C-alpha cells in the first residue's frame, strides 16, 4: 500500500501558505489529509498568454496575470490548475499564495518546450536533470503543489515508444531528489490516447521497481464530442475499464472535445459521477485561455479577460456535480501493480524496462579532464543563429566520426536497455568525447583535432577515464543504471531500434532555434 503526502511539510520554509489542507495519495485515490475526505480534481489547464515564441512564459511569476485570472478561476469553481510552462528562476510567492488562499492546488509540468525529452531523438543528460531539480527546488516549498508531471505525451506514436525509457528515468530520479529534499510530492506522467499504444503506455509507467514507477497517471482524452455522445459511445467506458484495479491514482490530464461548439461539457456528469469516480479522481478541462485552436474558456488581452460561451457551460456543468468518494480511514487499497509490456515492434513497444543511468556531473567532469581534444566552446550558445550553427556542426561531427569509430560510450539503445557511460553528459561534453575519440584514432596527428575550427587540443589532467564512471555527485543521487541487458520478452524485430550515437541535443537545439 502506498501513502504519499502531496504537499510540502517542512518547517522553516521561507514561504508558508497555511490556507489550504495538504492532499495525500493512498492507493489509487487522493485524499484531504486533514478531513480524510476523498479529493477529486476539478481543474482547468492554465497557460495564459501563449505566443508563437520559443521563450517560456511563466504565468506564476507574474502577479498581474494571476490577479487578472484568479476571480475567473474562483467563479468557475475549480480547485486545481495544471500549468505547462514555468521557470525555476522567477519569484512565484505572490501567485502561489493567491491560489492557495483561494483553495486552488497546482499541478506542474517539469518540462518546457526547450527543456524536455525529445521524442524523436531522446536523451536525458545532466543539464536536463539539473533543470528539473531547480524547478523542484523553486516550487517544492509551496503547500498547494499537487504534483509534478515528468512528461506530457512524449511518446505519442508507435514509432517513438523508446522515448518513454528516458521519461521513466526522469520519474525515478526526480522522485529520489524529492525524497532527498524531505518533500513528499508525487511525480506522474500524462499520456495521449492512442489505441495502438494506450495499454503499453499505461502499464510501462506502473511496472518495475517501485522507485521507478509513476505515482499517478493521467490520460489526455478528447473522445466525448457533443451532447449525442454517451459514456459508452465516446470510448470513456473503455478507458475506465483499462484503469480499473490499478494501484495508483488516475486522472484526466486534459479533456473537452471542441468538434462541436459551444461545448456543453456533458462528460462532466460521468467524470464526477458513478461512471468514473471509483477509478478516476477528476481531471483538467482544456483550457483556460482562448487560442487559435478554439478551446478557451476565457479570452485575454493584456490586463483584461472576457468569458467565452464555453465558460458559462463549464461552470454550470461543474457546479451540478458532487462526486461521492470514500473516507481515507475506511479505504483499503486493493489495486495491483502492472507487468511491463513486452518489447519488440510486433508488440508496438520498444522501450526496455532497463532505464538510462542517473546523469552525473562528477562523471562527466572527470571524463572531460581525460581528453586531449575538446570543443572550443565551454558554454552552450544562447542566440538562435548560434544555436542553429552549433546544432549543425555537432550533427555533422557525430555523423562523420561515429560512422567510422565506435561511439558506444555516448550512445543509447533503449530497446535493449543499453546506455553508454557518458550518454548522460551534456551536448558539449558528448561532442568533446567524440572529437577526442577521432583525435586518438588518428594518433593525434596535426590537424586531426580541428573540425573546421570547432575543436582544440587540451592538456588532460587525468591519464585516462578509468575511474570516471564510478564518480558520484555530492548530492547523493548517484547512478541508478538498471544495467545494459534487459530481461524483457522481445521479438526478433526489436533490434530495429538500433544503438544510436547520441547527438539528439543538437537536433533539439536546431528545433528550438527554429521554433
N, C-alpha and C positions, 0 to 999 in steps of 0.2 A: 504494500500500500504506500502510495506517495502522498506526502503532505508538503506543500511548498508555500511559503509566505511570499506573496507577490510584492509587497511594498517594503521599502527600507525601514529598518527599525533601530538604526544606530543612534546612540546618544552623542551629543556634542557636535552634531552636524551644523554647518553654517546656516542651513535653511531648514525650517520645520514648518510644515503646513498641517496643523492639527485638526483641520475641519473635516477630515474625511477618514473613514474607517479603512484599515488595510484589508485587501482581498487576498484570500488564500485559495490554493487548489488542493483538492483532496480527491484522489482517484480521477474520475472523468468529469468533475464538476468544479465550479468556482463557488466560494462562499465568502460572506462577510464575516471576518474573524471576530468581530465584537458581538454581533447578533446571532450568528450561526445560520442566518438565512441564506439560501442559495442565491447566487448572483448571476443575473442574466445581462449580457451586454446589449444595451440599446444605443447603438453607436452610429456615427457618421464618419466617412472618410474625409479628412480635413487637410487640404493643401491649397490654401488660397493664394491668389496672385501668381499662378504659374505662368511663365512666359517661355517663348522659344529661345532658350539660352542654356548653355552648359553650366551656368552658375547656379549653385544650390541656393534656394531661397528658403530661409528658416523662419517660419511664421511664429514660432515660440520664442524667438529672440526680439520680437517687435511688439512692444506693449500697445502701440496704436492699432495694430491689426487685431490683437486679442480683445482690446476694448471695443472695437467695432463689431466683432463677431460674437462675443460672449452673450449678449442679450438674445440673439437668434438661437444659439445653442441651447440656452436655458428654456426659451419659449418652445422649442421643438420637443423638449422633454428627454433629450439624450443624456445618458450617464457616462459616455465614453467617446473619445475621438481616436481615430487612427491617423497618425501623421507620418507621411512617407519621407519627407526630406527635412532633416535638421542638421546642424553642425555642432560640434562639441565646443566651439570657441566663443560663442556669444554668452550673454547673461540671460538666463531663462527664468529667473526668480519671479519676476512680475507675472508673466503669463501662467506659469505653473501654479502660483498661489491663487490667482484669479480663478483658474479652473478648479483647483482643489476646494476653494471656498464655495464654488457652485455645485460641488458634488460630482465633478466630472473627472474620470480617470483618463489616462493617456497610454495608448499602445503605440510604440515607436518602431519604425523600421531602422535597423542599424545601418543599412546601406544607403547610398545615394546613386544617381546615375553615373557618377565618376569614381565612386568608391564601392565596388561591388565585385562579385564573381561574374566574369564574362562567360555567358553560357556557350558561346561559340568556341572560345579558346580559354578554358578555365585555368586559373591559377589562384593560389592562396599564399600570400607572402607576408613578410614581416611588416611592410608598410600598411597593408590592409588590416592585419590583426592589430597593429598599433592604433589605427584609426578607430576600430571598433572598441578598443579598450578606453580610448579617450572619450568616446560617446557614453560608454557605461559610467565612467567617472563623472561626466558632466550631468547625467540625468539620474544616476542611482540614488542621489540624496533626496529625491522628491518622493513623498509617500503616496502620491497618486499615479505613479508609474505602474501600469497594469502588467506590462511585459515588453519584450523585445522580439521583433521578427528578425531572424538571421538571414532571411531571403524571401523574395516575393516573385513567384513564377520564374525562378532561374531556369529550371528545366520546364520547358513548355511544349516539347515535341519529342517524338521518338528518337530523333537524331541528336539530341543533346542531353540525354539522361546521365552521361558521365559527369556532368557539372554538379550533380547532386552530392557526389562524394566530397566535393570541396565545401559545399554548404554545410554538410553534416559535420565536417571538421570544424567549421566555424561554431556550430552549436556546441560541440564538445569543449572547445577552448574558451568560448565566452561564458559557458556555464561554470567552468573551472575558475575563471577570473572573477566572476560574480561571487562565487563561494569564498575565494581568497580574500575578497574585499569585505567579507562578512555581511553581504547583502543576500536577499532571497527574492530574486526577480526571475520569473520563468522566461525561457527562450524558446520560441516556436518557429514555425515555418508556414508560409502561405502558398498554397498550390493552385494552379489553374485547373479547370475542369475539362480534361482531355480524356475521352473514353478509352483511348489506346493505352494510356499510362496512368490512369487515375488510381487503380489499385496498387500498382507498383510504387507510385509516389507515396501513397499513404503508409504502406507497410514499411518502406525503406526508412522513413523518419521515426518509426516506432519500434525498430528492431535493433538487435545487437546489445552491446554493453549499455548498462543503464546510463552511464555518464555521457554517452553519445546520442541518446535519444532526444527528440524534441519533447519539450514539456507541455506543449499544446500544439494542435494543428488547426489550420484554417483552410478553407476552400473558397475560392472566388467564383461565385455561381450566378449565372445570368440566364437561367433556363426558364424562369417563370415570367412569361411575357403577356401582359394584359389580363383582363377580367375573365376571359374564357378559359384560361389555364387553371389547372387544379393541382393539388398536391401530387397526384399520381401522373397526370398527363405531362406535367412540367419536368418530370425526372427527379424532383425533390425526394420522392419516396425512395428511389433507388440510392440516392446519396445517403439518406438516413440509414438505410439498410446496411450499406457498406461500413458505416461508422459505428454500428451497434456492437456493444460488448467490448469496446476498447478501454484501455487503462489510462488514457489522458483526455483532457477536455478537447472538444471540437467546437469551432465557431465558424461563422461565415465571415471571411476576410473582406469580402465585397459582395453586394447583391443589389439588384434593381435594374432589370432589363428595361431599356428605353425604346424598344422597337415600336411601341405604341405610346404616344404622349397626348395629353398629360398622363403621367403614371399615377395609378391609384393605390399601388402597393398592397394588393390583395394577398400577397405571400406572407405579409407580416402576421396575419392571423394564424398561419401554420407555424411560422418560425417561433412564435411565443405561445403556441397552444399545444394541445395534447399530441399533435402530429410529430413534434420535434423536440419538445423540452426534456424528454427522457434522455436524449442523446446530444443535442446541441445546446450551447449556452448563449444563444443570441448571435449578434453579428453587427456589421457596419454597412449601412446603406451607402451606395456610391452615387453622388459625392456632394460635398457642401457647396463648392463654387461652380458656377456655370462656365463651361469651356466650350470649345468648338464641337466637342463630341456630344453635347446635349444631355448631360447627366446632372446638372446642377440644381440644387435647391434654392440657391441664392445667387444673384448677380452682383458682382462687386465692381466698384470704380472708385479708386482712391480711398477716401475715408467713408464712402457711402456704400450701403448694401441694400438690395431690393429683393423681396421674395419672388420666386417664380411660382407658377401654378402648382408645380410638384410639391412645393413647401407645405402648403395647407393640407394636401392629401396625405403626405407623410406624417405630419403632426397628428392628424385625425386618426390615422391607422395605428400609430404608436400609442396614442392615448387610450385606444379601445382595448388594448391587451393588458392582461395582468397575469403573467406566467406563474404557474404554481410549481414550486420546487419542493425540495426536501430539506429537513433540518440537518445540519452537519453532524450533530450528535447521534442522530438515528441512521445515518448513511454508512453502509458498509460496502466499500468498493469491491466489485466482483469482476471488473474488466481484466482482459488478458493482453499481455504484450504480443506483438505480431512477429511472425517469422520473416526474415529477409527474403526479398524476391530473388528468384533465380536469375543468373547473369548470362546474357547472350542475346544476340539480335532476334532470335526466334521467340524470346520472351519479352521483346520490346523494352529491354532494360540492360544497360552495360555498366552501371555503377557498382563497383565492388563494395562489400561491407568493410574492407580494409581501407582505412582513410589516410589522407595526407598527414604527415607529422605536424606537430605544432611548430610554426615558424619561430626560429631562434635567432635573435640579433647576435648573440655571442658566437654562434656557429658561423654566421655569415661574415662577421667582422674578422674572425680567426682565418677564414678562407681567404679573405682579401689580403691579409698580411703575408700569405704564402705566394702571392702572384708576382710574376716578373713583367707582366704586360697587363694594363688595365685601361678602362675607358678614361679619357681625359676629363670627362665631366665627373664632378663629385656630388652634384645635386641634380635632381630632375629639372628640366626646363619648365618654365611657367607660362610663356606666351603660346598662343595657339600655333603660330607658324613654326616655332622652335620645337614644340611637341610633335608636330607632324613630321618634321625633318628627322627628329630623333627616332620616332617610330619606324620610319622608312629605313634608316640606317641599321637599326637593330634587327629588323626583319631580314634585311639582305645579309647581314653578318651571320645570323643564325642559319639562314638557308644555305649559305655557301660553306661555312665551316662544318656544320652538322651533317652535311651530305657526304663529307669525307672522313670525319672523326666521330667517334662515339661520344655523344653528349649526354650520356645516361645520368650523369651527376646533376644535371639541371633539367631533366626530362620527367615526364609523368605518363603513366598509363593507368587510368582509373578503372578500366575494365579488369585488369589483373591485380590491382592494388599495389602497383609499383611506383615509387616516388623517389627521385634522385635526392641525395643527401643535401643538395643545395637548391632544390626546386622551390623551397620556401623563401629564398633570398629575393631581394627586390630586383627590379629590372636592370639597374646599373651594376649590381653585384653579379647577376647571372651573365650579362653580356661580357663583363670583365673576365669571368671564368672562361667563357668561350674564346675570347681573343687570346687569352693566355694559353689555352689548350692548343690553338693553332701555332702560336709562337714557339711553344715547346716542341710541337710536332715538326716544325721547320728548323729545329736545332738552333733557334734564336739567331738566325742569320739576320744581317742588317736589312731593314725594310719589312720584315715579316710581322712586326708589331707597329703597324701604321693604320691600315684600313682607311686609306684616304683621309688621314688626319684625325680619325675618330679615337684612336688609341695611342698610348705612350708607354715606354718602358718604365719600370719601377724597381726599386731595390727592396726585395722581400725581407721582412724581419723574422720570418719563420722559414726554416729549411724545407718544410713540407706541410701538408694539411692533415697529417695522420691523426692529430688529436682534435680536429675541429668538430667533427660530427658529435662528439661527446660533450661539447660545451653547452652549458645551460644558462639561460637568462637569470639574473639575480632575483626576478620576481617570483621564481619558483614554478612557473608554468611548465617549463621543460618541454621535452618532446614526448608526444603520445602516439608515435607511429604504431600503426597496427601491424606492421611488417610488410614484406614485399610479396607475399604469396597469399592468395585468397582460397578459402575452403568452399566458396560458393559453387553451386551447381552451374555448369556452363555448357553451352553447346559449342561446336567447333567454330562457328562463325563469330564468336565473341572476340576473336583476335582481330576482327575488322577495325576495332578501336585501338589501333596500334600505339606503341610508345611514341610520343611526340616530343620534340625539343620544345622547351617552354620559352616562347617569346610572346606569349599572349598579352603581357603587359603592353608591349609595343602596339599590338593590334588594338587594344583598348584605348591607348593613348591617341592613336590616329582617329579612332571613332569619336573620342571625347573632343578632339580638336576640331572635328568637322561637325559636331553636334549643333 
